[in-house]
Amino acid sequence: METTKNYTFRTLNATDIAPMCKIISKIGIDEFTKVFESESVLKIVRNAKDKKAITDVAGLQAFLEVANIILSHIPDCEGEIFTLLANVSGLTVDDIKAFDLASITRMVVDFVKKEEFKDFIGVVSELFK
């Protein structure tokens, strides 16, 4: 089944920090920090021979784990997620609520893949080093 991408995201900015922090607090910041210490990421780092490969593969693994965390906690912060997605896409919350399951999942994944979101998570993770 093909999903139709009927949204575009604006560049994330300072006004998006508070809603993202609210969502992350409902998800649990400790779950994000566990991603960077997960056995799967550490195993990739231990077994990789090429430094570039370590960054690429470990980064992909960490991204997948972050996406999994977010998707598994959508029920905990559904309203906040819909509001954030509406704010960054120019759609309304009702528009987003009307998406079929595949489309809303694609939208969440696309949001998490945004470079600014990855940068935000990277900076936040520095608090725990």
Protein Blocks (a to p, Z undefined) as FASTA:
>chain_A
ZZddfbdcddddfklmmmmmmmmmmnopklmmmmmmgfklmmmmmmpmbfklmmmmmmmm
mmmmmmmmmmmmmmmmmmmmmmmmmmmnopafklmmmpcfklmmmmmmmmmmpmklmmmm
mmmmmmmZZ
